[in-house]
Amino acid sequence: MSTIRELLTELTGTSEYAEKLADDTDLAGSGIDSGDLVRLILLVEQRTGVEITAQDMEQLATIGDYERFLADRAGAAPRQGSA
């Protein structure tokens, strides 16, 4: 399971929501509310150590967008807990 799907599972308390979404499904249009989208951003930042700016958020609409964003920054930011 991808990082974003794992975080969506944690956020919603069930894997059903995350598993039914295609990588290119718009999250806002899939039934997740704006508060959950903000919580997803916070979880991504907390778990990966990657900062997501307001400008970045405008470009993140799908699971695929989030995964590409994280992959692009994987070498740029250390993971939390690493020294």
PyMOL Python script that loads the backbone (N, CA, C, O; Angstrom):
from pymol import cmd

cmd.read_pdbstr("""\
ATOM      1  N   MET A   1       0.847  -1.173   0.000  1.00  0.00           N
ATOM      2  CA  MET A   1       0.000   0.000   0.000  1.00  0.00           C
ATOM      3  C   MET A   1       0.896   1.240   0.000  1.00  0.00           C
ATOM      4  O   MET A   1       1.910   1.280   0.697  1.00  0.00           O
ATOM      5  N   SER A   2       0.522   2.238  -0.775  1.00  0.00           N
ATOM      6  CA  SER A   2       1.324   3.450  -0.879  1.00  0.00           C
ATOM      7  C   SER A   2       1.256   4.264   0.410  1.00  0.00           C
ATOM      8  O   SER A   2       0.354   4.078   1.227  1.00  0.00           O
ATOM      9  N   THR A   3       2.203   5.153   0.578  1.00  0.00           N
ATOM     10  CA  THR A   3       2.245   6.017   1.750  1.00  0.00           C
ATOM     11  C   THR A   3       0.941   6.791   1.917  1.00  0.00           C
ATOM     12  O   THR A   3       0.393   6.854   3.018  1.00  0.00           O
ATOM     13  N   ILE A   4       0.447   7.374   0.841  1.00  0.00           N
ATOM     14  CA  ILE A   4      -0.760   8.179   0.918  1.00  0.00           C
ATOM     15  C   ILE A   4      -1.969   7.302   1.239  1.00  0.00           C
ATOM     16  O   ILE A   4      -2.825   7.703   2.028  1.00  0.00           O
ATOM     17  N   ARG A   5      -2.049   6.141   0.655  1.00  0.00           N
ATOM     18  CA  ARG A   5      -3.157   5.225   0.976  1.00  0.00           C
ATOM     19  C   ARG A   5      -3.106   4.805   2.446  1.00  0.00           C
ATOM     20  O   ARG A   5      -4.145   4.696   3.097  1.00  0.00           O
ATOM     21  N   GLU A   6      -1.905   4.571   2.966  1.00  0.00           N
ATOM     22  CA  GLU A   6      -1.764   4.217   4.381  1.00  0.00           C
ATOM     23  C   GLU A   6      -2.230   5.362   5.268  1.00  0.00           C
ATOM     24  O   GLU A   6      -2.896   5.135   6.278  1.00  0.00           O
ATOM     25  N   LEU A   7      -1.885   6.590   4.898  1.00  0.00           N
ATOM     26  CA  LEU A   7      -2.298   7.748   5.687  1.00  0.00           C
ATOM     27  C   LEU A   7      -3.805   7.979   5.578  1.00  0.00           C
ATOM     28  O   LEU A   7      -4.438   8.371   6.558  1.00  0.00           O
ATOM     29  N   LEU A   8      -4.381   7.745   4.409  1.00  0.00           N
ATOM     30  CA  LEU A   8      -5.831   7.853   4.255  1.00  0.00           C
ATOM     31  C   LEU A   8      -6.544   6.798   5.093  1.00  0.00           C
ATOM     32  O   LEU A   8      -7.605   7.062   5.658  1.00  0.00           O
ATOM     33  N   THR A   9      -5.965   5.613   5.172  1.00  0.00           N
ATOM     34  CA  THR A   9      -6.528   4.556   6.005  1.00  0.00           C
ATOM     35  C   THR A   9      -6.490   4.966   7.469  1.00  0.00           C
ATOM     36  O   THR A   9      -7.463   4.775   8.198  1.00  0.00           O
ATOM     37  N   GLU A  10      -5.378   5.522   7.894  1.00  0.00           N
ATOM     38  CA  GLU A  10      -5.261   6.004   9.267  1.00  0.00           C
ATOM     39  C   GLU A  10      -6.261   7.136   9.525  1.00  0.00           C
ATOM     40  O   GLU A  10      -6.901   7.179  10.576  1.00  0.00           O
ATOM     41  N   LEU A  11      -6.386   8.024   8.586  1.00  0.00           N
ATOM     42  CA  LEU A  11      -7.272   9.180   8.724  1.00  0.00           C
ATOM     43  C   LEU A  11      -8.740   8.781   8.815  1.00  0.00           C
ATOM     44  O   LEU A  11      -9.488   9.318   9.631  1.00  0.00           O
ATOM     45  N   THR A  12      -9.142   7.838   7.974  1.00  0.00           N
ATOM     46  CA  THR A  12     -10.554   7.449   7.929  1.00  0.00           C
ATOM     47  C   THR A  12     -10.887   6.302   8.875  1.00  0.00           C
ATOM     48  O   THR A  12     -12.058   6.056   9.162  1.00  0.00           O
ATOM     49  N   GLY A  13      -9.874   5.603   9.358  1.00  0.00           N
ATOM     50  CA  GLY A  13     -10.104   4.486  10.259  1.00  0.00           C
ATOM     51  C   GLY A  13     -10.466   3.192   9.549  1.00  0.00           C
ATOM     52  O   GLY A  13     -10.777   2.195  10.200  1.00  0.00           O
ATOM     53  N   THR A  14     -10.429   3.197   8.220  1.00  0.00           N
ATOM     54  CA  THR A  14     -10.729   1.995   7.436  1.00  0.00           C
ATOM     55  C   THR A  14      -9.941   2.029   6.130  1.00  0.00           C
ATOM     56  O   THR A  14      -9.672   3.099   5.584  1.00  0.00           O
ATOM     57  N   SER A  15      -9.581   0.874   5.644  1.00  0.00           N
ATOM     58  CA  SER A  15      -8.835   0.810   4.386  1.00  0.00           C
ATOM     59  C   SER A  15      -9.756   0.861   3.177  1.00  0.00           C
ATOM     60  O   SER A  15      -9.285   1.056   2.056  1.00  0.00           O
ATOM     61  N   GLU A  16     -11.054   0.692   3.378  1.00  0.00           N
ATOM     62  CA  GLU A  16     -11.998   0.643   2.254  1.00  0.00           C
ATOM     63  C   GLU A  16     -11.956   1.903   1.402  1.00  0.00           C
ATOM     64  O   GLU A  16     -11.930   1.813   0.175  1.00  0.00           O
ATOM     65  N   TYR A  17     -11.949   3.075   2.028  1.00  0.00           N
ATOM     66  CA  TYR A  17     -11.930   4.336   1.284  1.00  0.00           C
ATOM     67  C   TYR A  17     -10.670   4.420   0.420  1.00  0.00           C
ATOM     68  O   TYR A  17     -10.753   4.682  -0.780  1.00  0.00           O
ATOM     69  N   ALA A  18      -9.517   4.201   1.026  1.00  0.00           N
ATOM     70  CA  ALA A  18      -8.249   4.326   0.314  1.00  0.00           C
ATOM     71  C   ALA A  18      -8.113   3.299  -0.804  1.00  0.00           C
ATOM     72  O   ALA A  18      -7.558   3.603  -1.860  1.00  0.00           O
ATOM     73  N   GLU A  19      -8.612   2.097  -0.582  1.00  0.00           N
ATOM     74  CA  GLU A  19      -8.474   1.031  -1.569  1.00  0.00           C
ATOM     75  C   GLU A  19      -9.372   1.220  -2.783  1.00  0.00           C
ATOM     76  O   GLU A  19      -9.034   0.769  -3.877  1.00  0.00           O
ATOM     77  N   LYS A  20     -10.517   1.884  -2.601  1.00  0.00           N
ATOM     78  CA  LYS A  20     -11.441   2.033  -3.725  1.00  0.00           C
ATOM     79  C   LYS A  20     -11.051   3.161  -4.681  1.00  0.00           C
ATOM     80  O   LYS A  20     -11.584   3.234  -5.788  1.00  0.00           O
ATOM     81  N   LEU A  21     -10.139   4.037  -4.279  1.00  0.00           N
ATOM     82  CA  LEU A  21      -9.758   5.181  -5.103  1.00  0.00           C
ATOM     83  C   LEU A  21      -8.676   4.820  -6.118  1.00  0.00           C
ATOM     84  O   LEU A  21      -7.708   4.131  -5.795  1.00  0.00           O
ATOM     85  N   ALA A  22      -8.853   5.291  -7.333  1.00  0.00           N
ATOM     86  CA  ALA A  22      -7.792   5.177  -8.333  1.00  0.00           C
ATOM     87  C   ALA A  22      -6.757   6.266  -8.044  1.00  0.00           C
ATOM     88  O   ALA A  22      -7.064   7.255  -7.377  1.00  0.00           O
ATOM     89  N   ASP A  23      -5.552   6.086  -8.537  1.00  0.00           N
ATOM     90  CA  ASP A  23      -4.499   7.072  -8.310  1.00  0.00           C
ATOM     91  C   ASP A  23      -4.851   8.449  -8.858  1.00  0.00           C
ATOM     92  O   ASP A  23      -4.341   9.458  -8.372  1.00  0.00           O
ATOM     93  N   ASP A  24      -5.726   8.500  -9.873  1.00  0.00           N
ATOM     94  CA  ASP A  24      -6.059   9.786 -10.491  1.00  0.00           C
ATOM     95  C   ASP A  24      -7.424  10.333 -10.067  1.00  0.00           C
ATOM     96  O   ASP A  24      -7.933  11.269 -10.685  1.00  0.00           O
ATOM     97  N   THR A  25      -8.019   9.760  -9.023  1.00  0.00           N
ATOM     98  CA  THR A  25      -9.290  10.250  -8.510  1.00  0.00           C
ATOM     99  C   THR A  25      -9.054  11.506  -7.680  1.00  0.00           C
ATOM    100  O   THR A  25      -8.188  11.529  -6.806  1.00  0.00           O
ATOM    101  N   ASP A  26      -9.834  12.553  -7.960  1.00  0.00           N
ATOM    102  CA  ASP A  26      -9.747  13.785  -7.193  1.00  0.00           C
ATOM    103  C   ASP A  26     -10.255  13.518  -5.773  1.00  0.00           C
ATOM    104  O   ASP A  26     -11.403  13.115  -5.587  1.00  0.00           O
ATOM    105  N   LEU A  27      -9.409  13.740  -4.790  1.00  0.00           N
ATOM    106  CA  LEU A  27      -9.786  13.430  -3.410  1.00  0.00           C
ATOM    107  C   LEU A  27     -10.952  14.290  -2.935  1.00  0.00           C
ATOM    108  O   LEU A  27     -11.854  13.784  -2.267  1.00  0.00           O
ATOM    109  N   ALA A  28     -10.952  15.580  -3.266  1.00  0.00           N
ATOM    110  CA  ALA A  28     -12.028  16.472  -2.824  1.00  0.00           C
ATOM    111  C   ALA A  28     -13.369  16.037  -3.408  1.00  0.00           C
ATOM    112  O   ALA A  28     -14.408  16.226  -2.776  1.00  0.00           O
ATOM    113  N   GLY A  29     -13.358  15.466  -4.589  1.00  0.00           N
ATOM    114  CA  GLY A  29     -14.578  15.015  -5.231  1.00  0.00           C
ATOM    115  C   GLY A  29     -14.983  13.602  -4.856  1.00  0.00           C
ATOM    116  O   GLY A  29     -16.011  13.103  -5.314  1.00  0.00           O
ATOM    117  N   SER A  30     -14.178  12.959  -4.025  1.00  0.00           N
ATOM    118  CA  SER A  30     -14.439  11.554  -3.685  1.00  0.00           C
ATOM    119  C   SER A  30     -15.164  11.375  -2.358  1.00  0.00           C
ATOM    120  O   SER A  30     -15.380  10.249  -1.911  1.00  0.00           O
ATOM    121  N   GLY A  31     -15.532  12.468  -1.738  1.00  0.00           N
ATOM    122  CA  GLY A  31     -16.262  12.356  -0.486  1.00  0.00           C
ATOM    123  C   GLY A  31     -15.474  12.762   0.744  1.00  0.00           C
ATOM    124  O   GLY A  31     -16.048  12.858   1.828  1.00  0.00           O
ATOM    125  N   ILE A  32     -14.190  13.001   0.612  1.00  0.00           N
ATOM    126  CA  ILE A  32     -13.390  13.449   1.750  1.00  0.00           C
ATOM    127  C   ILE A  32     -13.632  14.954   1.918  1.00  0.00           C
ATOM    128  O   ILE A  32     -13.677  15.686   0.930  1.00  0.00           O
ATOM    129  N   ASP A  33     -13.786  15.414   3.158  1.00  0.00           N
ATOM    130  CA  ASP A  33     -14.076  16.834   3.346  1.00  0.00           C
ATOM    131  C   ASP A  33     -12.791  17.651   3.500  1.00  0.00           C
ATOM    132  O   ASP A  33     -11.699  17.097   3.627  1.00  0.00           O
ATOM    133  N   SER A  34     -12.943  18.976   3.487  1.00  0.00           N
ATOM    134  CA  SER A  34     -11.775  19.861   3.508  1.00  0.00           C
ATOM    135  C   SER A  34     -10.978  19.712   4.795  1.00  0.00           C
ATOM    136  O   SER A  34      -9.753  19.837   4.782  1.00  0.00           O
ATOM    137  N   GLY A  35     -11.653  19.447   5.902  1.00  0.00           N
ATOM    138  CA  GLY A  35     -10.936  19.228   7.158  1.00  0.00           C
ATOM    139  C   GLY A  35     -10.053  17.993   7.098  1.00  0.00           C
ATOM    140  O   GLY A  35      -8.931  18.002   7.604  1.00  0.00           O
ATOM    141  N   ASP A  36     -10.557  16.931   6.479  1.00  0.00           N
ATOM    142  CA  ASP A  36      -9.748  15.720   6.319  1.00  0.00           C
ATOM    143  C   ASP A  36      -8.578  15.950   5.373  1.00  0.00           C
ATOM    144  O   ASP A  36      -7.507  15.375   5.565  1.00  0.00           O
ATOM    145  N   LEU A  37      -8.769  16.784   4.356  1.00  0.00           N
ATOM    146  CA  LEU A  37      -7.658  17.097   3.450  1.00  0.00           C
ATOM    147  C   LEU A  37      -6.548  17.842   4.190  1.00  0.00           C
ATOM    148  O   LEU A  37      -5.365  17.597   3.955  1.00  0.00           O
ATOM    149  N   VAL A  38      -6.934  18.747   5.080  1.00  0.00           N
ATOM    150  CA  VAL A  38      -5.938  19.464   5.898  1.00  0.00           C
ATOM    151  C   VAL A  38      -5.238  18.476   6.822  1.00  0.00           C
ATOM    152  O   VAL A  38      -4.017  18.527   6.972  1.00  0.00           O
ATOM    153  N   ARG A  39      -6.002  17.577   7.443  1.00  0.00           N
ATOM    154  CA  ARG A  39      -5.395  16.565   8.313  1.00  0.00           C
ATOM    155  C   ARG A  39      -4.457  15.646   7.518  1.00  0.00           C
ATOM    156  O   ARG A  39      -3.425  15.218   8.036  1.00  0.00           O
ATOM    157  N   LEU A  40      -4.810  15.344   6.272  1.00  0.00           N
ATOM    158  CA  LEU A  40      -3.934  14.530   5.429  1.00  0.00           C
ATOM    159  C   LEU A  40      -2.607  15.247   5.206  1.00  0.00           C
ATOM    160  O   LEU A  40      -1.542  14.639   5.315  1.00  0.00           O
ATOM    161  N   ILE A  41      -2.671  16.538   4.896  1.00  0.00           N
ATOM    162  CA  ILE A  41      -1.444  17.327   4.704  1.00  0.00           C
ATOM    163  C   ILE A  41      -0.587  17.270   5.963  1.00  0.00           C
ATOM    164  O   ILE A  41       0.623  17.057   5.886  1.00  0.00           O
ATOM    165  N   LEU A  42      -1.210  17.461   7.115  1.00  0.00           N
ATOM    166  CA  LEU A  42      -0.466  17.431   8.374  1.00  0.00           C
ATOM    167  C   LEU A  42       0.151  16.067   8.641  1.00  0.00           C
ATOM    168  O   LEU A  42       1.283  15.979   9.118  1.00  0.00           O
ATOM    169  N   LEU A  43      -0.584  15.001   8.336  1.00  0.00           N
ATOM    170  CA  LEU A  43      -0.042  13.648   8.497  1.00  0.00           C
ATOM    171  C   LEU A  43       1.140  13.414   7.557  1.00  0.00           C
ATOM    172  O   LEU A  43       2.151  12.838   7.957  1.00  0.00           O
ATOM    173  N   VAL A  44       1.009  13.860   6.317  1.00  0.00           N
ATOM    174  CA  VAL A  44       2.107  13.706   5.355  1.00  0.00           C
ATOM    175  C   VAL A  44       3.347  14.415   5.883  1.00  0.00           C
ATOM    176  O   VAL A  44       4.440  13.848   5.876  1.00  0.00           O
ATOM    177  N   GLU A  45       3.181  15.642   6.335  1.00  0.00           N
ATOM    178  CA  GLU A  45       4.327  16.397   6.846  1.00  0.00           C
ATOM    179  C   GLU A  45       4.934  15.714   8.067  1.00  0.00           C
ATOM    180  O   GLU A  45       6.154  15.589   8.172  1.00  0.00           O
ATOM    181  N   GLN A  46       4.085  15.277   8.982  1.00  0.00           N
ATOM    182  CA  GLN A  46       4.552  14.647  10.208  1.00  0.00           C
ATOM    183  C   GLN A  46       5.277  13.334   9.938  1.00  0.00           C
ATOM    184  O   GLN A  46       6.339  13.085  10.509  1.00  0.00           O
ATOM    185  N   ARG A  47       4.719  12.499   9.081  1.00  0.00           N
ATOM    186  CA  ARG A  47       5.274  11.158   8.862  1.00  0.00           C
ATOM    187  C   ARG A  47       6.454  11.143   7.909  1.00  0.00           C
ATOM    188  O   ARG A  47       7.317  10.271   8.013  1.00  0.00           O
ATOM    189  N   THR A  48       6.510  12.099   6.971  1.00  0.00           N
ATOM    190  CA  THR A  48       7.587  12.076   5.981  1.00  0.00           C
ATOM    191  C   THR A  48       8.639  13.138   6.211  1.00  0.00           C
ATOM    192  O   THR A  48       9.747  13.037   5.684  1.00  0.00           O
ATOM    193  N   GLY A  49       8.305  14.169   7.000  1.00  0.00           N
ATOM    194  CA  GLY A  49       9.245  15.269   7.206  1.00  0.00           C
ATOM    195  C   GLY A  49       9.305  16.224   6.032  1.00  0.00           C
ATOM    196  O   GLY A  49      10.156  17.113   5.999  1.00  0.00           O
ATOM    197  N   VAL A  50       8.407  16.054   5.061  1.00  0.00           N
ATOM    198  CA  VAL A  50       8.367  16.919   3.876  1.00  0.00           C
ATOM    199  C   VAL A  50       7.362  18.036   4.123  1.00  0.00           C
ATOM    200  O   VAL A  50       6.195  17.781   4.419  1.00  0.00           O
ATOM    201  N   GLU A  51       7.829  19.282   3.997  1.00  0.00           N
ATOM    202  CA  GLU A  51       6.936  20.427   4.180  1.00  0.00           C
ATOM    203  C   GLU A  51       6.082  20.621   2.938  1.00  0.00           C
ATOM    204  O   GLU A  51       6.569  20.508   1.813  1.00  0.00           O
ATOM    205  N   ILE A  52       4.814  20.910   3.149  1.00  0.00           N
ATOM    206  CA  ILE A  52       3.894  21.183   2.052  1.00  0.00           C
ATOM    207  C   ILE A  52       3.377  22.600   2.228  1.00  0.00           C
ATOM    208  O   ILE A  52       2.673  22.897   3.194  1.00  0.00           O
ATOM    209  N   THR A  53       3.725  23.469   1.300  1.00  0.00           N
ATOM    210  CA  THR A  53       3.311  24.861   1.369  1.00  0.00           C
ATOM    211  C   THR A  53       1.895  25.018   0.806  1.00  0.00           C
ATOM    212  O   THR A  53       1.348  24.102   0.193  1.00  0.00           O
ATOM    213  N   ALA A  54       1.320  26.197   1.028  1.00  0.00           N
ATOM    214  CA  ALA A  54      -0.001  26.491   0.469  1.00  0.00           C
ATOM    215  C   ALA A  54       0.037  26.396  -1.052  1.00  0.00           C
ATOM    216  O   ALA A  54      -0.919  25.927  -1.669  1.00  0.00           O
ATOM    217  N   GLN A  55       1.124  26.832  -1.651  1.00  0.00           N
ATOM    218  CA  GLN A  55       1.277  26.746  -3.107  1.00  0.00           C
ATOM    219  C   GLN A  55       1.336  25.282  -3.548  1.00  0.00           C
ATOM    220  O   GLN A  55       0.742  24.915  -4.561  1.00  0.00           O
ATOM    221  N   ASP A  56       2.042  24.456  -2.798  1.00  0.00           N
ATOM    222  CA  ASP A  56       2.098  23.023  -3.107  1.00  0.00           C
ATOM    223  C   ASP A  56       0.707  22.402  -3.040  1.00  0.00           C
ATOM    224  O   ASP A  56       0.339  21.594  -3.892  1.00  0.00           O
ATOM    225  N   MET A  57      -0.064  22.783  -2.021  1.00  0.00           N
ATOM    226  CA  MET A  57      -1.391  22.204  -1.811  1.00  0.00           C
ATOM    227  C   MET A  57      -2.295  22.421  -3.015  1.00  0.00           C
ATOM    228  O   MET A  57      -3.146  21.581  -3.309  1.00  0.00           O
ATOM    229  N   GLU A  58      -2.124  23.529  -3.711  1.00  0.00           N
ATOM    230  CA  GLU A  58      -2.941  23.810  -4.894  1.00  0.00           C
ATOM    231  C   GLU A  58      -2.724  22.780  -5.990  1.00  0.00           C
ATOM    232  O   GLU A  58      -3.596  22.581  -6.836  1.00  0.00           O
ATOM    233  N   GLN A  59      -1.566  22.122  -5.984  1.00  0.00           N
ATOM    234  CA  GLN A  59      -1.216  21.147  -7.015  1.00  0.00           C
ATOM    235  C   GLN A  59      -1.524  19.712  -6.605  1.00  0.00           C
ATOM    236  O   GLN A  59      -1.375  18.797  -7.415  1.00  0.00           O
ATOM    237  N   LEU A  60      -1.953  19.500  -5.361  1.00  0.00           N
ATOM    238  CA  LEU A  60      -2.170  18.155  -4.839  1.00  0.00           C
ATOM    239  C   LEU A  60      -3.662  17.852  -4.778  1.00  0.00           C
ATOM    240  O   LEU A  60      -4.365  18.309  -3.876  1.00  0.00           O
ATOM    241  N   ALA A  61      -4.128  17.085  -5.738  1.00  0.00           N
ATOM    242  CA  ALA A  61      -5.562  16.761  -5.785  1.00  0.00           C
ATOM    243  C   ALA A  61      -5.828  15.261  -5.732  1.00  0.00           C
ATOM    244  O   ALA A  61      -6.904  14.841  -5.305  1.00  0.00           O
ATOM    245  N   THR A  62      -4.880  14.460  -6.151  1.00  0.00           N
ATOM    246  CA  THR A  62      -5.084  13.012  -6.249  1.00  0.00           C
ATOM    247  C   THR A  62      -4.009  12.263  -5.454  1.00  0.00           C
ATOM    248  O   THR A  62      -2.999  12.839  -5.051  1.00  0.00           O
ATOM    249  N   ILE A  63      -4.248  10.984  -5.242  1.00  0.00           N
ATOM    250  CA  ILE A  63      -3.229  10.152  -4.595  1.00  0.00           C
ATOM    251  C   ILE A  63      -1.945  10.183  -5.426  1.00  0.00           C
ATOM    252  O   ILE A  63      -0.848  10.283  -4.878  1.00  0.00           O
ATOM    253  N   GLY A  64      -2.085  10.100  -6.730  1.00  0.00           N
ATOM    254  CA  GLY A  64      -0.920  10.148  -7.617  1.00  0.00           C
ATOM    255  C   GLY A  64      -0.144  11.444  -7.477  1.00  0.00           C
ATOM    256  O   GLY A  64       1.087  11.439  -7.486  1.00  0.00           O
ATOM    257  N   ASP A  65      -0.865  12.568  -7.347  1.00  0.00           N
ATOM    258  CA  ASP A  65      -0.199  13.860  -7.156  1.00  0.00           C
ATOM    259  C   ASP A  65       0.647  13.843  -5.881  1.00  0.00           C
ATOM    260  O   ASP A  65       1.801  14.272  -5.884  1.00  0.00           O
ATOM    261  N   TYR A  66       0.060  13.344  -4.795  1.00  0.00           N
ATOM    262  CA  TYR A  66       0.785  13.275  -3.526  1.00  0.00           C
ATOM    263  C   TYR A  66       1.996  12.354  -3.630  1.00  0.00           C
ATOM    264  O   TYR A  66       3.079  12.692  -3.152  1.00  0.00           O
ATOM    265  N   GLU A  67       1.815  11.194  -4.251  1.00  0.00           N
ATOM    266  CA  GLU A  67       2.925  10.248  -4.369  1.00  0.00           C
ATOM    267  C   GLU A  67       4.069  10.824  -5.207  1.00  0.00           C
ATOM    268  O   GLU A  67       5.238  10.671  -4.851  1.00  0.00           O
ATOM    269  N   ARG A  68       3.735  11.484  -6.318  1.00  0.00           N
ATOM    270  CA  ARG A  68       4.779  12.119  -7.148  1.00  0.00           C
ATOM    271  C   ARG A  68       5.468  13.236  -6.375  1.00  0.00           C
ATOM    272  O   ARG A  68       6.689  13.375  -6.443  1.00  0.00           O
ATOM    273  N   PHE A  69       4.702  14.026  -5.645  1.00  0.00           N
ATOM    274  CA  PHE A  69       5.246  15.107  -4.844  1.00  0.00           C
ATOM    275  C   PHE A  69       6.264  14.559  -3.842  1.00  0.00           C
ATOM    276  O   PHE A  69       7.367  15.089  -3.713  1.00  0.00           O
ATOM    277  N   LEU A  70       5.885  13.502  -3.141  1.00  0.00           N
ATOM    278  CA  LEU A  70       6.791  12.906  -2.159  1.00  0.00           C
ATOM    279  C   LEU A  70       8.019  12.291  -2.817  1.00  0.00           C
ATOM    280  O   LEU A  70       9.130  12.413  -2.302  1.00  0.00           O
ATOM    281  N   ALA A  71       7.823  11.636  -3.945  1.00  0.00           N
ATOM    282  CA  ALA A  71       8.950  11.026  -4.657  1.00  0.00           C
ATOM    283  C   ALA A  71       9.942  12.084  -5.121  1.00  0.00           C
ATOM    284  O   ALA A  71      11.154  11.882  -5.055  1.00  0.00           O
ATOM    285  N   ASP A  72       9.417  13.218  -5.593  1.00  0.00           N
ATOM    286  CA  ASP A  72      10.283  14.312  -6.047  1.00  0.00           C
ATOM    287  C   ASP A  72      11.101  14.895  -4.913  1.00  0.00           C
ATOM    288  O   ASP A  72      12.201  15.399  -5.137  1.00  0.00           O
ATOM    289  N   ARG A  73      10.585  14.833  -3.713  1.00  0.00           N
ATOM    290  CA  ARG A  73      11.259  15.443  -2.566  1.00  0.00           C
ATOM    291  C   ARG A  73      11.942  14.422  -1.645  1.00  0.00           C
ATOM    292  O   ARG A  73      12.494  14.793  -0.609  1.00  0.00           O
ATOM    293  N   ALA A  74      11.905  13.185  -2.010  1.00  0.00           N
ATOM    294  CA  ALA A  74      12.427  12.118  -1.150  1.00  0.00           C
ATOM    295  C   ALA A  74      13.886  12.355  -0.756  1.00  0.00           C
ATOM    296  O   ALA A  74      14.258  12.122   0.394  1.00  0.00           O
ATOM    297  N   GLY A  75      14.694  12.805  -1.675  1.00  0.00           N
ATOM    298  CA  GLY A  75      16.094  13.049  -1.374  1.00  0.00           C
ATOM    299  C   GLY A  75      16.351  14.429  -0.815  1.00  0.00           C
ATOM    300  O   GLY A  75      17.441  14.692  -0.307  1.00  0.00           O
ATOM    301  N   ALA A  76      15.372  15.321  -0.896  1.00  0.00           N
ATOM    302  CA  ALA A  76      15.561  16.704  -0.501  1.00  0.00           C
ATOM    303  C   ALA A  76      15.341  16.934   0.993  1.00  0.00           C
ATOM    304  O   ALA A  76      15.916  17.863   1.560  1.00  0.00           O
ATOM    305  N   ALA A  77      14.527  16.114   1.633  1.00  0.00           N
ATOM    306  CA  ALA A  77      14.214  16.321   3.054  1.00  0.00           C
ATOM    307  C   ALA A  77      14.445  15.041   3.831  1.00  0.00           C
ATOM    308  O   ALA A  77      14.011  13.969   3.409  1.00  0.00           O
ATOM    309  N   PRO A  78      15.131  15.145   4.974  1.00  0.00           N
ATOM    310  CA  PRO A  78      15.335  13.952   5.800  1.00  0.00           C
ATOM    311  C   PRO A  78      14.024  13.525   6.443  1.00  0.00           C
ATOM    312  O   PRO A  78      13.171  14.353   6.762  1.00  0.00           O
ATOM    313  N   ARG A  79      13.879  12.212   6.626  1.00  0.00           N
ATOM    314  CA  ARG A  79      12.683  11.692   7.296  1.00  0.00           C
ATOM    315  C   ARG A  79      12.806  12.010   8.781  1.00  0.00           C
ATOM    316  O   ARG A  79      13.905  12.042   9.334  1.00  0.00           O
ATOM    317  N   GLN A  80      11.664  12.243   9.415  1.00  0.00           N
ATOM    318  CA  GLN A  80      11.667  12.509  10.837  1.00  0.00           C
ATOM    319  C   GLN A  80      12.245  11.327  11.573  1.00  0.00           C
ATOM    320  O   GLN A  80      12.025  10.170  11.215  1.00  0.00           O
ATOM    321  N   GLY A  81      12.999  11.652  12.622  1.00  0.00           N
ATOM    322  CA  GLY A  81      13.586  10.587  13.408  1.00  0.00           C
ATOM    323  C   GLY A  81      14.966  10.182  12.915  1.00  0.00           C
ATOM    324  O   GLY A  81      15.657   9.413  13.584  1.00  0.00           O
ATOM    325  N   SER A  82      15.381  10.689  11.749  1.00  0.00           N
ATOM    326  CA  SER A  82      16.731  10.362  11.278  1.00  0.00           C
ATOM    327  C   SER A  82      17.686  11.459  11.714  1.00  0.00           C
ATOM    328  O   SER A  82      17.302  12.625  11.804  1.00  0.00           O
ATOM    329  N   ALA A  83      18.905  11.092  11.979  1.00  0.00           N
ATOM    330  CA  ALA A  83      19.871  12.070  12.457  1.00  0.00           C
ATOM    331  C   ALA A  83      20.951  12.314  11.454  1.00  0.00           C
ATOM    332  O   ALA A  83      21.852  13.116  11.699  1.00  0.00           O
TER     333      ALA A  83
END
""", "prot")
cmd.dss("prot")
cmd.show_as("cartoon", "prot")
cmd.util.cbc("prot")
cmd.orient("prot")
